[in-house]
Amino acid sequence: MRSFTVILLLLCMAATGCANDAGTKGKVVLNGKEIVSVKLECAEFCKKAGTPFAEKTFTKENGEELKLFRKAIVNAEKMNGVVDYGVDFFMYLSFGDGTQKKYVLNVADEEGRTALLVNTDDSSQGYTISKGLTNELRSVIYGAND
């Protein structure tokens, strides 16, 4: 009976696939929801720094960029204590079901710094993004401007 249960479980997994949030069939998925766009809105510090755009949007056509934003969120590491910060960008993730999630994303246009991510639902808890992912984000954000 035990062997039958294991075989049945394996068949179910094979039939449904081992889908994860990394996306299925070209979709970028976070917490079970498809990300259809990421919008960056220049906020207080970004305006002071003279960032060359007020708003920048990445859509499903920018699949690799959406994957990068998702990867940054998923791999961000929780910081100790309460964070005190200004805001470079407000980042809005829009999902296929019509919902939206808002974050603060601080990515400076200078090498060597890591990015800060804050979920606005808990604005006192910060997360750091690794230098490698920060460099990739910096390239996407400050690279070719629309």
C-alpha positions as CSV (number, residue, x, y, z in Angstrom):
1,M,0.0,0.0,0.0
2,R,2.9,2.4,0.8
3,S,4.5,1.8,-2.6
4,F,1.2,2.5,-4.3
5,T,0.9,5.8,-2.4
6,V,4.4,6.9,-3.4
7,I,3.8,5.9,-7.0
8,L,0.5,7.8,-7.1
9,L,2.2,10.9,-5.6
10,L,4.9,10.8,-8.2
11,L,2.4,10.4,-11.0
12,C,0.4,13.4,-9.7
13,M,3.5,15.5,-9.5
14,A,4.5,14.5,-13.1
15,A,1.0,15.2,-14.4
16,T,0.7,18.6,-12.8
17,G,4.4,19.6,-13.1
18,C,6.5,21.0,-10.4
19,A,5.5,24.6,-11.1
20,N,7.1,27.2,-8.9
21,D,6.9,31.0,-8.7
22,A,9.7,31.4,-11.3
23,G,7.0,31.3,-14.0
24,T,5.3,28.8,-16.2
25,K,5.0,29.0,-20.0
26,G,6.7,32.4,-20.2
27,K,4.8,33.9,-17.3
28,V,6.5,35.6,-14.4
29,V,4.8,34.5,-11.2
30,L,5.1,35.8,-7.6
31,N,3.1,34.2,-4.8
32,G,0.9,32.4,-7.3
33,K,0.0,35.6,-9.3
34,E,1.3,36.5,-12.7
35,I,3.2,39.8,-12.8
36,V,2.0,41.7,-15.9
37,S,3.9,45.0,-15.2
38,V,6.3,46.7,-13.0
39,K,6.1,50.5,-12.8
40,L,8.9,52.6,-11.2
41,E,7.8,56.1,-10.1
42,C,10.6,58.6,-9.3
43,A,10.2,59.8,-5.7
44,E,12.0,62.4,-3.4
45,F,15.6,61.2,-3.6
46,C,15.4,60.2,-7.2
47,K,14.2,63.7,-8.2
48,K,17.0,65.3,-6.2
49,A,19.5,63.1,-8.0
50,G,18.2,64.2,-11.4
51,T,17.1,60.8,-12.6
52,P,16.2,61.2,-16.3
53,F,12.7,59.8,-16.0
54,A,9.6,60.5,-13.8
55,E,8.1,57.1,-14.4
56,K,9.3,53.9,-16.2
57,T,7.1,50.8,-16.9
58,F,8.2,47.3,-17.7
59,T,5.5,45.1,-19.2
60,K,5.1,41.4,-20.2
61,E,7.0,42.2,-23.3
62,N,10.0,43.0,-21.0
63,G,9.9,39.4,-19.6
64,E,13.6,39.3,-18.6
65,E,13.2,42.6,-16.7
66,L,10.1,41.3,-14.9
67,K,12.1,38.2,-14.0
68,L,14.8,40.4,-12.6
69,F,12.5,42.4,-10.4
70,R,10.9,39.1,-9.2
71,K,14.3,37.6,-8.4
72,A,15.3,40.8,-6.5
73,I,12.1,40.5,-4.3
74,V,12.4,36.8,-3.7
75,N,16.2,36.9,-2.9
76,A,16.2,40.1,-0.8
77,E,17.5,39.5,2.7
78,K,15.7,40.8,5.8
79,M,17.6,43.5,7.7
80,N,17.8,43.7,11.5
81,G,16.0,46.5,13.3
82,V,13.9,49.3,12.0
83,V,15.0,51.1,8.9
84,D,15.2,54.9,8.4
85,Y,15.3,55.7,4.7
86,G,14.3,58.2,2.0
87,V,12.7,57.0,-1.2
88,D,14.3,56.7,-4.6
89,F,11.5,54.8,-6.3
90,F,8.0,53.6,-5.6
91,M,7.7,50.2,-7.4
92,Y,4.2,49.0,-8.3
93,L,3.8,45.4,-9.3
94,S,0.6,44.8,-11.2
95,F,-0.8,41.3,-11.4
96,G,-3.0,39.5,-13.9
97,D,-5.9,39.4,-11.5
98,G,-6.0,43.2,-11.3
99,T,-4.3,43.5,-7.9
100,Q,-1.3,45.6,-7.2
101,K,1.6,45.5,-4.7
102,K,3.6,48.6,-3.7
103,Y,7.3,48.6,-2.7
104,V,10.0,51.2,-2.0
105,L,13.0,50.4,-4.2
106,N,16.2,52.3,-3.6
107,V,18.8,51.7,-6.3
108,A,21.4,54.5,-6.6
109,D,23.1,55.2,-9.9
110,E,26.5,54.5,-8.5
111,E,28.5,51.3,-8.4
112,G,29.3,49.5,-5.1
113,R,26.1,50.1,-3.3
114,T,23.4,47.6,-2.5
115,A,19.7,48.2,-3.1
116,L,17.1,48.6,-0.4
117,L,13.6,47.0,-0.8
118,V,10.7,47.8,1.5
119,N,7.2,46.4,1.3
120,T,4.9,49.3,2.0
121,D,2.6,47.1,4.0
122,D,5.4,47.0,6.7
123,S,7.4,50.2,6.0
124,S,9.7,49.8,8.9
125,Q,11.2,46.5,7.8
126,G,13.9,46.7,5.1
127,Y,15.5,44.1,2.9
128,T,18.8,44.3,1.2
129,I,19.4,43.2,-2.4
130,S,22.8,41.6,-3.2
131,K,25.4,43.6,-5.1
132,G,25.1,41.4,-8.1
133,L,21.3,41.8,-8.4
134,T,21.7,45.5,-7.5
135,N,24.1,45.9,-10.5
136,E,21.6,44.2,-12.8
137,L,18.7,46.4,-11.5
138,R,20.9,49.5,-11.9
139,S,21.6,48.6,-15.5
140,V,17.9,48.0,-16.3
141,I,16.7,51.1,-14.4
142,Y,19.3,53.6,-15.5
143,G,20.2,52.1,-18.8
144,A,18.2,52.9,-22.0
145,N,15.5,55.3,-21.0
146,D,12.1,55.5,-22.7
